[in-house]
Amino acid sequence: MSKVRTRFAPSPTGRMHVGNLRTALYAYLIAKHEGGDFMLRIEDTDQERFVDGALEIIYRTLEKTGLIHDEGPDKDGGVGPYVQSERNASGLYMEYAERLVEQGDAYYCFCDKERLDSLKSKVSESGTEIITYDKHCLNLSREEVEANLASGKPYVIRINMPAEGTTTFHDDIYGDITVPNEELDDMILMKSDGYPTYNFANVIDDHLMGITHVVRGNEYLSSAPKYNRLYEAFGWDVPTYVHCPLITDENHKKLSKRCGHSSYEDLLEQGFVSEAIVNYVALLGWCPEDNQEIFSLEELVKAFDYRHMSKSPAVFDIVKLKWMNGEYLKAMDFDRFFEMAEPYMKEAITKDYDLKKMAALVKTRIEVFTDIREQIDFFEELPEYDTAMYCHKKMKTNEANSLEVLTDILPVLEAQDDYSNDALFGALKGYVDEKGCKVGYVMWPVRTAVSGKQNTPGGATEIMEILGKEESLKRIRRGIELLSR
């Protein structure tokens, strides 16, 4: 068996969609699982859709996700160029298209837009409504073709697909699929602007670059018979097809840009970490035999078997991704966590507090970095709060006894110079022992007073350590004032 070679061939049209990232990931995993090569090829034949800066996004995304290519525009492996517009400049695609014309497997088409728009749809045997080209120009004489070419009349080159019978092709996920030939249009190979179509360039490049496994979304299943027709016309071996299942949103509709989290960069901006995104995307259509959920990229390489991919659509569950991201944050080295969390903290906190101590409190309580603001905003400013928050059945606290506790411990805290967590806890524990009550009976009203929130990252004394003596006392006095009204 020849060495496994896969490719990721994105178009530079903007941010990388989650589906494209999954294609890159699966192509990478298939190659690396078998000790093969993973290639990056840029498909920029559709010049109208080219977006400035999109190439940088592709490189940056692959680098951040760890999907390092063995060959590509920046790593010559001997089968370049790896950018299709550069390959087209040499006349490569036109040469192969004209070879097909000479063989009778393709033909020049001079039909204008008006005539093409006039073609009527029909219903195929399978009940599908289709519009296929009527092969009008296939019947032009050699003299007519040469005259049109000599006069500079615009043209495209189309493949000559069989009009009757069926075509069967094999996909390693979906098995054998048979398609009525009447549904297969004479697709365009070379456009009137001299560029190849996506479909044609793919076949040429995959063959010349030695690609053994073609990984792509299942929206390309219907195009596979056309690809096979080209392989057969050239006498080339057909690669192994691996079509990935559709990715849908929670409403089982195709994941679109409108959902707000359809691209890799969207997710980064929403506070997810790259490793969690890659881990989750790997599970969108593939499931390991032991149902393990948390994987490093290295573990994915070892475990990934594309034959265990699903045919059914994969639902992109943002709630599940948040859970997984939270697991990554909990396990993350603290120094790295702080480095990533610090920008979010500085957006929420302008006062001179110890952000590292604050980060330690939130590390196990957030799922995404954007959760940080809601967790720590009370440090910046004590929010307005209802004194009903002092009531807690389990702690047996109410407004009256909370006022008593705060009033009693105020002089204790005023006399306390050491505002470290341990020292503060010791001081309050002394009051607890003296009163013969439970710790929560004291800590609940204190935490409420210093935070103004029911749920906080950390307990009363941990919060006070960060706030410092002056601010802590100020807030406790404020609590006494509110409870005394």
C-alpha positions as CSV (number, residue, x, y, z in Angstrom):
1,M,0.0,0.0,0.0
2,S,1.3,3.5,-0.9
3,K,2.0,6.0,1.8
4,V,-1.2,7.8,2.9
5,R,-1.3,11.4,1.7
6,T,-4.2,13.7,2.5
7,R,-4.8,17.4,1.9
8,F,-6.7,20.3,3.2
9,A,-7.6,22.6,0.4
10,P,-9.4,25.7,1.7
11,S,-10.5,28.7,-0.3
12,P,-9.3,32.1,1.1
13,T,-12.8,33.5,1.6
14,G,-12.8,34.6,5.3
15,R,-12.9,32.9,8.7
16,M,-12.6,29.2,8.9
17,H,-16.0,27.5,9.4
18,V,-16.2,24.7,11.9
19,G,-17.0,22.3,9.1
20,N,-13.8,23.3,7.3
21,L,-11.8,22.9,10.5
22,R,-13.2,19.4,10.9
23,T,-12.2,18.6,7.4
24,A,-8.7,19.7,8.1
25,L,-8.6,17.9,11.4
26,Y,-9.9,14.6,9.9
27,A,-7.5,14.8,7.0
28,Y,-4.7,15.4,9.4
29,L,-5.7,12.6,11.7
30,I,-6.1,10.1,8.9
31,A,-2.6,10.9,7.6
32,K,-0.9,11.0,11.0
33,H,-2.6,7.8,12.3
34,E,-1.1,6.0,9.3
35,G,2.3,7.7,9.4
36,G,1.5,9.7,6.2
37,D,1.7,13.2,5.0
38,F,-0.8,16.1,5.4
39,M,-0.7,18.8,2.8
40,L,-2.0,22.3,2.6
41,R,-3.2,23.5,-0.8
42,I,-4.8,26.9,-1.4
43,E,-7.8,26.9,-3.8
44,D,-8.2,30.4,-5.0
45,T,-9.6,29.8,-8.5
46,D,-12.8,31.7,-7.6
47,Q,-11.2,35.1,-7.6
48,E,-14.5,36.9,-7.0
49,R,-14.7,35.3,-3.5
50,F,-11.1,36.1,-2.5
51,V,-11.0,38.0,0.8
52,D,-7.9,40.0,1.8
53,G,-6.3,38.5,4.9
54,A,-8.0,35.1,4.5
55,L,-4.7,33.4,3.7
56,E,-3.3,34.6,7.1
57,I,-6.4,33.3,8.8
58,I,-5.8,29.8,7.3
59,Y,-2.1,29.7,8.4
60,R,-2.9,31.1,11.8
61,T,-5.8,28.6,12.4
62,L,-3.7,25.6,11.4
63,E,-0.8,26.8,13.6
64,K,-3.0,27.4,16.7
65,T,-4.8,24.1,16.4
66,G,-1.6,22.2,15.9
67,L,-2.6,20.9,12.5
68,I,0.9,21.4,11.1
69,H,1.2,20.6,7.4
70,D,4.1,18.6,5.9
71,E,3.8,20.3,2.5
72,G,2.3,23.6,1.4
73,P,3.0,27.0,-0.1
74,D,5.6,27.6,2.6
75,K,6.9,24.0,2.6
76,D,7.8,22.6,-0.8
77,G,7.4,18.9,-1.0
78,G,8.3,18.6,-4.7
79,V,4.7,18.7,-6.2
80,G,4.1,22.5,-6.1
81,P,3.1,25.1,-6.6
82,Y,0.5,24.6,-3.8
83,V,-1.6,27.6,-4.8
84,Q,-4.0,27.0,-7.7
85,S,-3.8,30.4,-9.2
86,E,0.0,29.8,-9.5
87,R,-0.6,26.4,-11.0
88,N,-3.1,27.9,-13.5
89,A,-0.6,30.6,-14.6
90,S,1.4,27.8,-16.2
91,G,-1.5,26.6,-18.3
92,L,-1.6,23.4,-16.4
93,Y,-5.4,23.0,-16.2
94,M,-6.1,24.2,-19.7
95,E,-3.7,21.6,-21.0
96,Y,-5.6,18.8,-19.3
97,A,-8.9,20.2,-20.3
98,E,-7.9,20.3,-24.0
99,R,-6.6,16.7,-23.7
100,L,-10.2,15.7,-22.7
101,V,-11.6,17.7,-25.7
102,E,-9.3,15.8,-28.0
103,Q,-10.4,12.5,-26.5
104,G,-14.1,13.4,-26.9
105,D,-14.6,13.5,-23.2
106,A,-15.1,17.2,-23.0
107,Y,-16.2,20.0,-25.4
108,Y,-16.2,23.8,-25.9
109,C,-19.4,25.5,-25.0
110,F,-20.2,29.0,-26.4
111,C,-23.7,29.4,-25.0
112,D,-24.4,32.9,-23.5
113,K,-26.1,33.6,-20.2
114,E,-29.4,34.3,-21.9
115,R,-29.5,30.8,-23.5
116,L,-28.4,29.1,-20.3
117,D,-31.1,30.9,-18.3
118,S,-33.7,29.7,-20.8
119,L,-33.1,26.0,-20.0
120,K,-36.0,24.5,-18.3
121,S,-36.0,22.2,-15.3
122,K,-37.2,18.6,-15.4
123,V,-38.0,16.0,-12.8
124,S,-35.7,13.0,-12.8
125,E,-36.6,9.3,-12.2
126,S,-35.7,9.7,-8.6
127,G,-38.1,12.7,-8.3
128,T,-35.4,15.3,-8.1
129,E,-36.1,18.6,-10.0
130,I,-32.9,19.4,-12.0
131,I,-31.7,21.7,-14.6
132,T,-29.0,20.2,-16.8
133,Y,-27.2,21.6,-19.8
134,D,-28.8,20.2,-23.0
135,K,-25.4,19.4,-24.7
136,H,-26.2,22.0,-27.4
137,C,-22.6,22.8,-28.2
138,L,-21.5,19.1,-28.1
139,N,-23.0,18.9,-31.6
140,L,-21.1,21.8,-33.1
141,S,-18.9,20.9,-36.0
142,R,-15.1,21.2,-35.8
143,E,-15.3,24.1,-38.3
144,E,-17.9,26.0,-36.1
145,V,-15.8,25.4,-33.0
146,E,-12.6,26.7,-34.7
147,A,-14.4,29.7,-36.1
148,N,-15.7,30.6,-32.7
149,L,-12.3,30.3,-31.1
150,A,-10.6,32.3,-33.9
151,S,-13.1,35.1,-33.5
152,G,-12.5,35.3,-29.7
153,K,-16.0,34.2,-28.8
154,P,-16.2,33.5,-25.0
155,Y,-16.4,29.9,-24.1
156,V,-16.2,27.3,-21.3
157,I,-15.1,23.7,-21.5
158,R,-17.6,21.1,-20.3
159,I,-17.2,17.5,-19.5
160,N,-19.3,15.1,-21.6
161,M,-21.3,13.1,-19.1
162,P,-23.3,10.0,-20.2
163,A,-27.1,10.9,-20.4
164,E,-28.5,7.4,-19.8
165,G,-28.0,4.6,-17.3
166,T,-26.5,5.0,-13.9
167,T,-23.1,5.7,-12.2
168,T,-22.0,3.9,-9.0
169,F,-19.2,5.1,-6.8
170,H,-17.8,4.0,-3.5
171,D,-17.3,6.1,-0.3
172,D,-15.7,4.6,2.7
173,I,-18.3,6.0,5.0
174,Y,-21.5,5.8,2.9
175,G,-20.7,2.7,0.9
176,D,-21.7,2.2,-2.7
177,I,-24.0,5.0,-4.1
178,T,-25.7,4.8,-7.4
179,V,-26.9,8.0,-9.2
180,P,-29.0,8.2,-12.4
181,N,-26.8,9.7,-15.1
182,E,-29.6,12.1,-16.2
183,E,-29.0,13.9,-12.9
184,L,-25.4,14.5,-13.8
185,D,-24.9,17.8,-15.5
186,D,-22.1,18.4,-18.0
187,M,-20.2,20.4,-15.5
188,I,-17.9,23.2,-16.5
189,L,-14.2,22.4,-16.3
190,M,-12.6,25.6,-17.4
191,K,-14.5,28.9,-17.0
192,S,-14.6,31.8,-19.5
193,D,-12.1,33.7,-17.4
194,G,-9.5,31.0,-18.0
195,Y,-9.6,29.6,-14.5
196,P,-10.6,26.0,-13.7
197,T,-13.6,25.2,-11.6
198,Y,-13.2,24.0,-8.1
199,N,-14.2,20.5,-9.1
200,F,-11.8,20.1,-12.1
201,A,-8.8,21.6,-10.4
202,N,-9.3,19.3,-7.4
203,V,-9.1,16.2,-9.5
204,I,-6.0,17.3,-11.4
205,D,-4.2,18.4,-8.3
206,D,-5.2,15.5,-6.2
207,H,-3.8,13.1,-8.8
208,L,-0.6,15.1,-9.5
209,M,0.1,15.5,-5.8
210,G,-0.4,11.8,-5.0
211,I,-3.4,12.3,-2.7
212,T,-4.6,8.9,-1.5
213,H,-7.6,9.9,0.7
214,V,-9.9,12.8,-0.2
215,V,-11.7,14.1,2.9
216,R,-14.6,16.5,2.4
217,G,-18.1,17.3,3.6
218,N,-21.0,15.2,2.4
219,E,-22.4,18.1,0.4
220,Y,-19.9,16.9,-2.2
221,L,-21.3,13.4,-2.4
222,S,-23.4,14.3,-5.5
223,S,-20.3,15.5,-7.3
224,A,-18.3,12.3,-6.8
225,P,-19.7,10.6,-10.0
226,K,-18.4,13.6,-12.0
227,Y,-15.0,13.3,-10.3
228,N,-14.9,9.6,-11.2
229,R,-15.8,10.3,-14.8
230,L,-12.7,12.6,-14.9
231,Y,-10.5,9.9,-13.3
232,E,-11.7,7.3,-15.8
233,A,-11.2,9.7,-18.8
234,F,-7.6,10.2,-17.8
235,G,-7.0,6.6,-16.8
236,W,-6.1,7.5,-13.2
237,D,-6.7,5.6,-10.0
238,V,-9.6,6.9,-8.0
239,P,-8.6,8.0,-4.4
240,T,-10.4,6.8,-1.3
241,Y,-13.4,9.0,-0.6
242,V,-14.2,10.0,3.0
243,H,-17.3,12.2,3.1
244,C,-18.0,13.7,6.5
245,P,-21.6,14.1,7.9
246,L,-23.3,17.4,7.9
247,I,-22.9,19.6,10.9
248,T,-26.2,21.2,12.1
249,D,-27.2,23.6,14.8
250,E,-29.4,22.8,17.8
251,N,-32.4,23.1,15.5
252,H,-31.0,20.5,13.1
253,K,-30.4,23.1,10.4
254,K,-27.1,23.5,8.7
255,L,-24.7,25.4,10.9
256,S,-24.6,28.9,9.4
257,K,-22.7,32.1,10.1
258,R,-25.8,33.6,11.6
259,C,-25.6,31.3,14.6
260,G,-22.7,33.3,15.9
261,H,-20.3,30.4,16.7
262,S,-19.8,28.8,13.3
263,S,-16.2,29.7,12.8
264,Y,-13.0,28.9,14.8
265,E,-12.3,32.6,15.4
266,D,-15.8,33.2,16.6
267,L,-15.2,30.6,19.3
268,L,-11.9,32.0,20.3
269,E,-13.5,35.4,20.7
270,Q,-16.2,33.9,22.8
271,G,-13.6,32.6,25.3
272,F,-13.0,29.1,24.2
273,V,-9.5,27.6,24.1
274,S,-8.1,26.0,20.9
275,E,-7.5,22.5,22.4
276,A,-11.1,22.2,23.5
277,I,-12.4,23.4,20.1
278,V,-10.3,20.8,18.3
279,N,-11.3,18.1,20.8
280,Y,-15.0,18.9,20.4
281,V,-14.8,19.2,16.6
282,A,-13.2,15.7,16.4
283,L,-16.4,14.3,18.0
284,L,-18.7,15.9,15.4
285,G,-19.2,12.8,13.4
286,W,-16.7,10.4,15.0
287,C,-16.9,8.4,18.2
288,P,-14.2,6.3,19.8
289,E,-15.0,2.7,20.7
290,D,-14.6,3.4,24.5
291,N,-16.7,6.6,24.3
292,Q,-13.8,8.7,25.7
293,E,-14.5,12.4,25.4
294,I,-11.4,14.3,26.4
295,F,-8.5,13.9,24.0
296,S,-5.2,15.7,23.4
297,L,-4.3,16.0,19.7
298,E,-1.7,13.3,20.2
299,E,-4.3,11.0,21.7
300,L,-6.6,11.7,18.8
301,V,-3.9,10.7,16.3
302,K,-3.5,7.4,18.0
303,A,-7.3,6.7,18.5
304,F,-8.8,8.1,15.3
305,D,-10.2,5.5,12.9
306,Y,-12.3,7.2,10.2
307,R,-14.2,4.0,9.6
308,H,-16.0,4.7,12.9
309,M,-17.4,8.0,11.5
310,S,-21.1,8.4,11.4
311,K,-23.4,8.9,8.4
312,S,-25.9,10.9,10.5
313,P,-25.7,14.7,10.9
314,A,-23.7,15.9,13.9
315,V,-25.4,18.5,16.1
316,F,-23.1,21.3,17.2
317,D,-24.1,21.6,20.9
318,I,-22.6,24.8,22.3
319,V,-23.6,23.8,25.8
320,K,-21.5,20.6,25.5
321,L,-18.6,22.5,24.1
322,K,-18.8,24.9,27.0
323,W,-18.7,22.0,29.4
324,M,-15.7,20.6,27.7
325,N,-13.9,23.9,27.6
326,G,-14.5,24.2,31.3
327,E,-12.8,20.9,31.8
328,Y,-9.8,22.1,29.9
329,L,-9.6,25.3,32.0
330,K,-9.7,23.3,35.2
331,A,-6.8,21.1,34.1
332,M,-4.8,24.0,32.6
333,D,-1.5,25.0,34.2
334,F,-2.1,28.1,36.3
335,D,0.5,30.3,34.7
336,R,-1.0,29.7,31.3
337,F,-4.5,30.2,32.6
338,F,-3.6,33.5,34.1
339,E,-1.9,34.7,30.9
340,M,-5.0,33.9,28.9
341,A,-7.4,35.2,31.6
342,E,-5.6,38.5,32.4
343,P,-7.0,40.5,29.4
344,Y,-10.5,39.6,30.3
345,M,-9.9,40.5,33.9
346,K,-8.4,43.9,33.0
347,E,-11.5,44.6,31.0
348,A,-13.7,44.1,34.1
349,I,-11.4,45.5,36.8
350,T,-9.6,48.8,36.8
351,K,-8.7,49.0,40.5
352,D,-5.4,47.8,41.8
353,Y,-6.3,44.4,43.0
354,D,-4.2,41.2,42.9
355,L,-5.5,39.7,39.7
356,K,-3.6,36.4,40.2
357,K,-5.5,35.8,43.4
358,M,-8.7,36.6,41.6
359,A,-7.8,34.2,38.7
360,A,-7.2,31.4,41.2
361,L,-10.8,31.9,42.5
362,V,-12.4,31.8,39.1
363,K,-10.3,29.1,37.4
364,T,-12.6,26.2,38.4
365,R,-15.8,28.1,38.2
366,I,-15.9,29.3,34.6
367,E,-16.5,27.4,31.3
368,V,-15.3,30.1,29.0
369,F,-13.1,33.2,29.5
370,T,-15.9,35.5,28.8
371,D,-17.6,34.2,32.0
372,I,-14.9,36.1,34.0
373,R,-16.6,39.5,33.9
374,E,-19.8,38.2,35.5
375,Q,-17.8,36.3,38.1
376,I,-15.6,39.3,39.3
377,D,-17.5,42.4,38.5
378,F,-18.4,42.9,42.2
379,F,-14.8,43.5,43.0
380,E,-14.9,46.7,40.8
381,E,-18.0,48.0,42.4
382,L,-20.4,46.7,45.1
383,P,-23.7,46.2,43.2
384,E,-27.1,47.3,44.5
385,Y,-28.6,44.3,46.2
386,D,-31.8,43.3,48.1
387,T,-31.3,42.5,51.8
388,A,-33.4,39.4,51.3
389,M,-30.1,37.9,50.1
390,Y,-29.1,37.7,53.7
391,C,-31.8,35.0,54.3
392,H,-30.5,31.5,53.9
393,K,-32.6,28.5,55.2
394,K,-29.7,26.1,55.3
395,M,-27.4,28.6,57.1
396,K,-30.4,29.6,59.3
397,T,-29.7,33.3,58.6
398,N,-32.2,36.1,58.2
399,E,-31.9,39.9,58.1
400,A,-32.1,40.3,61.8
401,N,-29.4,37.8,62.9
402,S,-27.2,38.9,59.9
403,L,-27.3,42.5,61.2
404,E,-26.3,41.1,64.6
405,V,-23.4,39.2,63.1
406,L,-22.1,42.1,61.0
407,T,-22.4,44.5,63.9
408,D,-20.5,42.1,66.2
409,I,-17.7,41.3,63.8
410,L,-17.1,44.8,62.6
411,P,-14.8,45.8,65.5
412,V,-13.0,42.4,65.2
413,L,-12.2,43.2,61.6
414,E,-11.3,46.8,62.3
415,A,-8.7,45.6,64.8
416,Q,-7.4,43.0,62.3
417,D,-4.2,44.1,60.5
418,D,-3.4,40.9,58.7
419,Y,-6.0,40.6,55.9
420,S,-4.7,37.4,54.5
421,N,-7.3,34.6,53.9
422,D,-6.0,32.4,56.7
423,A,-5.7,35.2,59.3
424,L,-9.2,36.5,58.5
425,F,-10.7,33.1,58.7
426,G,-9.0,32.6,62.1
427,A,-10.5,35.9,63.4
428,L,-14.0,35.0,62.2
429,K,-13.6,31.4,63.5
430,G,-12.9,32.8,66.9
431,Y,-16.3,34.6,66.8
432,V,-18.0,31.4,65.6
433,D,-16.5,29.4,68.5
434,E,-17.5,32.1,71.0
435,K,-21.1,32.1,69.7
436,G,-21.3,28.4,69.4
437,C,-22.8,28.6,65.9
438,K,-22.0,27.1,62.6
439,V,-19.3,28.7,60.3
440,G,-21.9,29.4,57.6
441,Y,-24.0,31.4,60.0
442,V,-21.3,34.0,60.1
443,M,-19.7,33.6,56.7
444,W,-23.0,34.0,54.7
445,P,-23.8,37.5,55.9
446,V,-20.1,38.6,55.6
447,R,-19.8,37.2,52.1
448,T,-23.1,38.9,51.1
449,A,-22.0,42.2,52.5
450,V,-18.6,42.2,50.8
451,S,-19.9,40.9,47.4
452,G,-23.6,41.9,47.1
453,K,-24.1,38.6,45.2
454,Q,-25.5,35.2,46.0
455,N,-22.9,33.3,44.0
456,T,-19.2,34.3,44.2
457,P,-15.9,32.7,43.2
458,G,-14.5,32.0,46.7
459,G,-15.7,32.5,50.2
460,A,-16.0,35.6,52.4
461,T,-12.4,35.7,53.6
462,E,-10.9,35.0,50.2
463,I,-12.8,37.9,48.8
464,M,-11.8,40.2,51.7
465,E,-8.1,39.3,51.1
466,I,-8.4,40.7,47.6
467,L,-10.5,43.7,48.5
468,G,-8.2,44.6,51.4
469,K,-9.0,46.1,54.8
470,E,-10.4,49.5,53.8
471,E,-12.7,48.3,51.0
472,S,-13.9,45.3,53.1
473,L,-14.8,47.4,56.1
474,K,-16.5,49.9,53.8
475,R,-18.7,47.2,52.4
476,I,-19.6,45.6,55.7
477,R,-20.6,49.0,57.1
478,R,-22.8,49.4,54.0
479,G,-24.4,46.0,54.8
480,I,-25.1,47.2,58.4
481,E,-26.6,50.4,57.0
482,L,-28.9,48.5,54.6
483,L,-30.0,46.0,57.3
484,S,-30.7,48.8,59.8
485,R,-33.3,50.5,57.6
